[in-house]
Amino acid sequence: MQFKEKERDTTLGDGRFRVSPSNGSVLAPDASGAGVPSYRDPAISYTASHIKRTNVDPYALVSGNSGPFSWEAGLRVENVTLEVDGAETDQTTVLPSAHFAWEVSSAGRIRGSVARTIRNAPFEFLFAGVREEELGSNDFQGNPELEPETAWGLDIGYEHQLGKSGIAGINFFYRDVKDLIEIYNTGAPGSADDPPDDLAYIFGVRNTGDGKVYGVEFDLSSDLSSFGLPDTGVFANYSWLDSDVDDEFGSRRFNSQSEYVYNFGFIHDITAWDAAFGATYRKQGDAESRVVGEEVVTSYGADLEIFVEKSFGDNFTLRFVGSNLLDSEKEEEFRKYALLANQIDGAIDDEYELEREEAGPVYQIIGRMSF
């Protein structure tokens, strides 16, 4: 039995002030000469919120094996009491799971699983107040009536042992998602809205609907003993995934989900010096996001990380790490629309914006001592 309780109180104050451009002092809120209100003045409006989530979740697991075949099955029952600003809801979700492993040869194994999972909305999504310009120039308003997001998942894969310590594998996965939680554009004007020059909206969060995610993953980890390099290990991972959900415009991928991500690298031990060094290269594909009034394509640069470490005696190690050595760049392409018909046609009628962010390398020297 697992018991878990989370609680949050929030008070959000909202007021209007003018600031002197010369010295930054607070001025009267308008030209009438009225005094600046204090923080206890009625001119400041407050939104108070109390959110509490209590979980009482019993679970059980059974397992067994018969020769080359082993299995386990489990059941978790999530009982949630959610209280948001005095309104209380109770919900029970049954989460079964089953897994197996089958040794099909001395070096090969098939693994499979099916399980139901749940994702509860974070508290910032349940807060009903409006946070001005939370998402760029757009406001954000939570939704206390969000339903949890659940999914049935299926995995099936094969892994093969390489030599004494290496392994290579492939895994296929599928997720059937219900009540997908996503941020969306309500269409209501935001606090920074100043048409026609600057359009801003109130964004909210909702259960968009049902969707699916599927893909394949490759893994490799092995030393190079067969090539005469027993002190060198290599590793690689590649994941490709796709998804589908319907919104106001029809079918699309899940927002902000890259189509692929991969990494590879090596580690080499210098046993005579009690030292090691290695490198890792990472890259992920573009991610797209679409809401009413705005579409964003985010591109990510590659990342290269290296390390060198040396042990001194039995209990002290000095490690040097250099990361982001390729000056990784993140680029966001924004296409903004004032009219829904123009967004459907792909004709930008408000703004096209390109933002590019670049960061330089990071270097660290780390000392570790064991006692």
Secondary structure, DSSP 8 states (H G I E B T S, - for coil): -EEEEEEEEEEEEE---EE-TTT--EE-SSTT------TTSTTSEEEEEEEEEEEEE-EEEEEEEETTEEEEEEEEEEEEEEEETTEEEEEEEEEEEEEEEEE-SSSEEEEEEEEEEEE---HHHH--SEEEEEETTEEEE--TT---EEEEEEEEEEEEEETTTEEEEEEEEEEEEEEEEEEEEEEEE-TT-BTTTB--EEEEEEEEEEEEEEEEEEEEEEEEGGGTEEEEEEEEEEEEEEEEEEETTEEE--TTEESEEEEEEEEEEEGGGTEEEEEEEEEE--EEEEETTEEEEEEE--EEEEEEEEEETTTEEEEEEEE-TT--EEEEEEEE-SSHHHHHHT---SEEEEEEEE---EEEEEEEE--
